[in-house]
Amino acid sequence: MFFGTTNLDLCVTVENLPVAGQSVLGKFTQYAGGKGANQAVAAARLGLHTMFYTRVGDDNAGQFLRRSLNDAGVSLDAVEIAVGEPSGMALVAVDKDGNNLIIIDPGTNQNIALDSLHTVITKLPSNAVVVVEMGLPLYVIEYLFAQKEKHQFTLIFNPAPVQMGLSVEAWRAVDIVTPNANEATALTGIDVSDLKSAAQAAKVLLKLGPRSVVITLGQEGAYYCNANEAFHTPSFQVVARDTTGAGDAFNGGLSAAIAMGLPIRQAIVKASAVAAISVTRPGAQISMPLASEVEDFLNLMSRQEK
């Protein structure tokens, strides 16, 4: 079960990202996006039965976004249609190396009623894996995390985009927190730039309350730790075309792998493969691979290592 945002991504590919005051030429396209939506689609395309709570407007963008979720196999049962409210929008610029710059207007993503969340939570199956991203308002995140003890779900928290002010009680509900290097830096004050600094930041994050930490480090792979163990998994070397949604691909892949019963190290490796494939393709949701593609990719990587 995913809780998060849904946006229409208005994307422009450019040679180089502009600096302040600079005009550049680019090519325009639009894709379905939003962190929560991307994560839900990533999991659904891996074959997981996926439910997703979000809000979209009753505008053309909302229709497009719901259709994209449905086509990917994500259940629309918990998707709210907000009459008279605008759907979330994002302006995304992507350069020739796949780097991006993103500006988000959350729209109706910010207008969530707790009654709606309560209805969804009470319908969760037993032993569900719940994924929450930080694009939601803090009051929503606090409410969802407070439900964990009663409803006994596994809670994966993607703290992006970072907001400060989450309570101690909320942090203690988290089973796995999954920041990237920049988010880990913002949350801990430690400049995360390599494995050594990632290990330092992970220890600080554990002190906030979560049971385990996965810090994604781009080409440096991922660093995992809990109170009893720590390890590093390397990245898969690919030529990036568009890094938009790479973190969402990782989180969707991780949650699907955990829901399927994989041990944490194998789950992280699979999530890294999902993210690696996604960056070789343009767009966010549209770039998420199928289960068969991930299996073929992992088999290919395994043969190359021998």
C-alpha positions in Angstrom: 0.0 0.0 0.0 1.4 3.3 -1.1 0.5 6.8 0.2 1.8 9.7 -1.7 1.6 12.4 -4.4 0.6 12.3 -8.0 1.7 14.9 -10.5 1.6 15.6 -14.2 5.3 16.0 -15.2 5.9 18.7 -17.8 9.3 17.7 -19.1 11.9 19.5 -21.2 15.1 17.9 -22.4 18.0 20.3 -22.8 21.7 20.2 -23.7 22.6 21.7 -20.4 20.5 22.8 -17.4 20.1 26.6 -17.4 21.5 28.9 -14.8 19.7 32.0 -13.4 18.9 34.4 -16.2 19.7 32.0 -19.0 17.4 30.9 -21.8 18.0 27.5 -23.5 16.2 25.5 -26.2 14.6 22.2 -25.4 12.1 19.5 -26.4 8.8 19.3 -24.5 7.0 16.1 -23.5 4.6 15.2 -20.6 4.5 12.1 -18.4 2.6 10.9 -15.4 4.7 11.4 -12.3 4.6 12.2 -8.6 6.8 10.3 -6.0 4.1 8.1 -4.6 2.6 7.4 -7.9 6.0 6.5 -9.4 6.7 4.1 -6.5 3.3 2.4 -6.8 3.7 1.9 -10.6 7.2 0.5 -10.0 5.8 -2.1 -7.6 2.8 -2.9 -9.8 5.0 -3.5 -12.9 7.0 -6.0 -10.8 3.8 -8.1 -10.4 2.8 -6.9 -6.9 -0.9 -6.3 -6.1 -0.6 -2.6 -5.5 -3.0 -0.2 -3.8 -2.3 3.6 -3.8 -3.9 6.4 -1.9 -3.6 9.8 -3.5 -5.6 12.8 -4.7 -6.0 14.1 -8.2 -8.2 16.9 -9.6 -11.2 16.5 -11.8 -9.3 18.2 -14.6 -7.7 16.8 -17.8 -4.4 16.2 -15.9 -6.3 14.1 -13.3 -7.9 11.9 -16.0 -4.5 11.4 -17.6 -2.9 10.5 -14.2 -5.6 8.0 -13.3 -5.4 6.3 -16.7 -1.6 5.9 -16.3 -2.0 4.3 -12.9 -4.7 2.0 -14.1 -2.7 1.0 -17.2 0.2 0.0 -14.9 -2.0 -2.2 -12.8 -2.3 0.0 -9.8 -5.7 -0.2 -8.0 -7.7 3.0 -8.2 -10.0 2.1 -5.3 -8.2 4.5 -2.9 -7.6 7.3 -5.4 -9.7 10.4 -4.6 -11.0 12.7 -7.2 -11.0 16.3 -5.9 -13.8 18.2 -7.6 -12.8 21.8 -8.5 -9.2 21.4 -7.3 -6.1 21.3 -9.6 -4.0 18.2 -10.0 -0.4 18.4 -8.9 2.1 19.6 -11.6 5.8 19.4 -11.9 8.2 21.2 -14.3 11.1 18.9 -15.0 14.3 19.9 -17.0 16.6 17.0 -18.0 20.1 17.6 -19.5 22.2 15.4 -21.8 23.7 13.5 -18.9 20.3 12.6 -17.3 20.6 15.2 -14.5 17.4 16.9 -13.7 15.9 20.1 -12.1 12.4 19.8 -10.7 9.8 22.4 -9.5 6.5 21.1 -8.1 3.1 22.7 -7.6 1.4 20.1 -5.3 -2.1 21.2 -6.1 -4.7 18.9 -4.5 -2.0 16.7 -3.0 -1.9 19.1 -0.1 -5.7 18.9 0.7 -6.0 15.5 2.4 -8.7 14.8 5.0 -7.8 12.4 7.8 -11.2 10.7 7.5 -10.2 9.5 4.1 -7.0 8.1 5.4 -8.8 6.3 8.2 -11.1 4.6 5.7 -8.2 3.4 3.7 -6.1 2.2 6.7 -9.0 0.1 8.1 -9.1 -1.8 4.8 -5.4 -2.8 4.8 -4.7 -6.5 4.6 -2.8 -8.1 7.4 1.0 -7.9 7.3 0.8 -5.2 4.6 3.9 -3.3 3.5 3.1 0.4 3.6 5.2 3.0 1.8 5.0 6.7 2.6 6.9 9.5 0.9 7.5 13.0 2.3 5.7 15.0 -0.3 2.6 14.6 1.8 1.7 17.2 4.4 3.4 16.5 7.8 0.0 16.1 9.5 -0.8 13.2 7.1 2.5 11.5 7.7 2.1 11.8 11.5 -1.4 10.3 11.3 -0.3 7.4 9.1 2.7 6.5 11.3 0.5 6.6 14.4 -1.6 3.8 12.9 1.2 1.3 12.6 1.0 -0.2 16.1 -2.8 -0.9 15.8 -2.7 -2.2 12.2 0.6 -4.0 12.3 2.1 -3.1 8.9 5.7 -2.9 7.8 6.5 0.8 7.3 8.9 2.0 4.7 9.5 5.8 4.8 11.0 7.7 1.8 11.9 11.1 3.3 11.7 13.1 0.1 11.4 15.9 -0.4 12.8 16.5 3.1 10.6 18.4 5.5 11.8 19.1 9.1 9.6 18.7 12.1 8.6 15.0 12.1 7.9 14.0 15.7 10.0 11.5 17.7 7.0 9.2 18.0 6.6 9.2 14.2 10.3 8.3 13.6 10.0 5.4 16.0 7.2 3.8 13.9 9.5 3.5 10.9 10.9 0.1 9.9 13.1 1.3 7.0 14.0 4.8 6.1 15.3 5.3 2.6 17.0 8.7 2.0 19.4 9.4 -0.8 22.7 11.2 -0.1 21.2 14.7 -0.2 18.3 13.8 2.0 20.5 12.0 4.5 22.7 15.2 4.6 19.6 17.4 5.2 18.3 15.1 8.0 21.6 14.6 9.8 23.8 17.6 9.0 26.6 15.2 7.8 27.8 15.8 4.3 27.1 12.4 2.7 29.5 11.9 -0.2 30.9 8.4 0.1 30.5 5.2 2.1 32.3 6.5 5.2 30.1 9.5 5.5 27.0 7.4 4.7 27.8 5.1 7.6 28.1 8.1 9.9 24.8 9.5 8.7 23.1 6.1 9.0 24.1 5.9 12.7 22.6 9.4 13.3 19.4 8.4 11.5 19.1 5.2 13.6 19.2 7.4 16.7 16.1 9.2 15.4 14.1 6.0 15.9 13.8 3.9 12.7 14.7 0.2 12.9 16.9 0.3 9.8 18.4 2.7 7.2 19.1 2.4 3.5 21.0 5.3 2.0 21.1 5.3 -1.8 24.3 6.8 -3.2 23.8 6.8 -6.9 26.8 5.3 -8.7 28.3 4.3 -5.3 25.4 1.9 -4.6 23.5 1.7 -1.4 24.4 1.5 2.3 22.3 -0.5 4.8 22.4 -0.7 8.6 20.4 -1.6 11.6 21.4 -2.1 15.2 23.0 -5.4 14.4 24.6 -5.3 11.0 25.7 -3.0 8.2 26.7 -3.7 4.6 27.2 -2.0 1.2 25.7 -3.1 -2.1 27.3 -1.8 -5.3 25.4 -0.1 -8.1 24.9 -1.4 -11.6 26.8 0.6 -14.1 24.5 1.8 -16.9 24.4 4.8 -19.2 21.9 7.2 -17.7 19.4 8.9 -20.0 17.1 10.4 -17.4 17.4 10.1 -13.7 13.9 11.4 -13.0 12.2 8.9 -10.7 15.3 6.8 -10.0 14.7 7.0 -6.2 11.1 6.1 -6.7 12.0 3.1 -8.8 14.3 2.0 -6.0 11.6 2.4 -3.3 9.0 0.7 -5.4 11.4 -2.2 -6.1 12.5 -2.4 -2.5 8.9 -2.5 -1.1 7.9 -5.1 -3.7 10.8 -7.3 -2.9 10.2 -7.1 0.8 6.5 -7.9 0.3 7.5 -10.9 -1.8 9.6 -12.2 1.2 13.1 -11.5 -0.1 15.9 -11.0 2.6 16.9 -7.4 2.9 20.2 -7.7 1.0 18.6 -9.4 -1.9 15.7 -6.8 -1.8 18.2 -3.9 -2.0 20.0 -5.6 -5.0 16.7 -6.0 -6.8 15.6 -2.4 -6.0 19.0 -1.2 -7.4 18.4 -3.1 -10.6 14.9 -1.6 -11.0 16.4 1.9 -10.5 19.3 1.2 -12.9 16.9 0.1 -15.7 14.7 3.1 -15.1 17.5 5.7 -15.7 18.2 4.3 -19.1 14.7 5.4 -20.2 13.0 8.8 -20.3 10.2 9.8 -17.9 9.2 8.5 -14.5 6.4 6.0 -14.5 6.9 5.1 -18.1 10.5 4.1 -17.3 9.6 1.5 -14.7 10.6 -2.0 -15.8 8.6 -5.2 -15.8 9.5 -8.2 -13.5 10.8 -10.1 -16.6 13.1 -7.2 -17.5 14.5 -7.0 -14.0 15.2 -10.8 -14.0 16.9 -10.6 -17.4 19.0 -7.6 -16.3 20.1 -9.4 -13.1 21.0 -12.5 -15.0 23.0 -10.5 -17.5 24.9 -8.7 -14.7 25.6 -12.0 -13.1 27.1 -13.5 -16.3 29.2 -10.4 -16.8 30.7 -10.8 -13.3 31.9 -14.4 -14.0 
